[in-house]
């Protein structure tokens, strides 16, 4: 091989190994950090795994938001999410977003506990009060098998 | 009647765009040179009618014309005037109008500032821009007309602008971002025109560089402003969320950055020609993809406002058409781009190639993470989302490698260089950087964090290597005069790379040493965070122009000395009855003190968010430096974009600008 060829081969090998390394890492990272979405009905039916981080979305049931009382500094709160079929209790500690209110569609990120409640690490309400998270809109009033491409409201 | 004129103006602009995009090609077929001029005139006309349409919408907002549906949905008579103007791009239709208007602004800029290019080539560029205009004006007319009326029973008042958008950040962030997005259409059009012509010589490149840099500068500023706005306005103190819409703007930034670097190589050395063209095509395609992601609402995102699926189909179709046809053109014609230079494995070319590869990999990482939920949904794998840890896990190593190669790059020469020389010249600086990084970490936190010392060593290594290179360049006679003698593009390069270092430094320190506390506080209580004491003194009622609410008063002390008084607000906007958190921030280079009110609890207590965020300002300051650096490179004498305009047409057609 001429030195020039040698160099080209070296460059190609470098690029290929870099790319395959990157793709491998990417897939590994993706595998570790993908969060599946479940509706309250699916959770009640036992479809969601206990332990891993999942997302659950639904409407905040009117009258279900309860702040912990007492002298603690902690900001514990529980509320109930519904998809108009089944309900699921969510526990959270922290400040709720501005657009969190009863009747609003929200998404919680958290782990399913043995008692079928969700211990949330994050509660997301979107920035537009007319907006419904597509996943939530797609699961309302429907049986879990009828989940299709997310439909947007309005 | 006036809003109808706006719609007519759009229709006229569409017709002119059709002429703009076809005249030059008809002229070529029929050998009529006057058609070339027609392209330029049509571009001018298109700009004028887009301007008219835009002004009419602004006027409709300012005069509270609620018979226009878009105005009724996004404005209110109580809204302060500056927000009435910015409400023009507060919703879908208006922001698409802004997008298209900015496209015509870039079109007119290219029409006026093209004297260094052969006239026919310039006409081709303007024609390709006209084709993009056709797509977007048609999109406005057929799916998103901002001038639609609600007649005869129009509302007496509007539904108001989303309170989150009633902010200075949102007045400037979208126009900046769009200037960047749309600006890459110039680089794209240049690439397409070059492919059509079948050559890419130094005239082309020299002409393409400042345009690309300008778009890159705007995009950098736009992203930075968005991050800054999210930090203080969303009320939870994050500066980047890996949200699909943020990713949508970050992807063209990554490829755009790669493009800016590969253009430099192509200009100086005549290599990487096809790669540069491909990057130009990809960057603009990613801009279109971003528009699609934001405007179609297919992804769950904080930016995803209620939207209409038919629009998504239109943009997706347009995206497919643009990407498909330009890649086809690339496949057919790219082999004609002859590389004129060659280089050795260890050379500046290789370093820049590596920069491009790393940035391309980073783009793929973001693309995969952003689109994977869509792919999974189509493949019925369930509804998933990709969390921030995915991106962090991959970006940290990628950027560390990028910094490792960025640091020694100033000393590496074009064509051929010795690896020993790199090592020899870099090692002392590396040791010095390590000492500086360790000392700073020790002073800051009384401990050594391995990861922080490692990352900031790289940061200082980059900066010190640049300083050393400047010293060598001015022959160790450091003065203002000697610095000014350095070329503008060199100074810009230094500034931009220092900006990168600053941003990385800010990110490393903020993410490691930020203290975030969410607590319940009663007035009169205090909380100690880091060395600061936050005393919740009292709450006061608040009354604004179009909102009411509560203001908290927090006295912050350090060693019993009052540092500042922070007044976070909880606003309720009258029209929508929507609550809004206005965080109070005391900003300084070394730390931000951040207090936000959560929700009121029982007995006068509040949920309160108290953050101390060290060096967070460096993240955005770094962005400003990058943009400033890009601007300086753009102003380099050899491009002389602006001077040409004043000098008139001194350069004959086809002339090469020399400095």
Interface residues (C-beta under 8 A of the other chain):
Chain A: X4 X7 X10 X11 X15 X18 X19 X22 X25 X26 X29 X30 X32 X33 X34 X35 X36 X37 X53 X55 X67 X69 X72 X73 X74 X75 X93 X94 X95 X96 X97 X98 X99 X107 X109 X124 X126 X127 X128 X129 X130 X131 X132 X133 X134 X135 X138 X147 X149 X150 X151 X152 X153 X154
Chain B: X162 X164 X235 X236 X297 X298 X300 X302 X303 X304 X305 X306 X307 X308 X309 X342 X344 X345 X350 X357 X361 X364 X365 X368 X369 X372 X376 X377 X378 X382 X383 X384 X385 X386 X387 X388 X389 X390 X393 X394 X397 X398 X518 X519 X520 X521 X576 X578 X579 X580 X581 X596 X598 X599 X601 X602 X607 X609
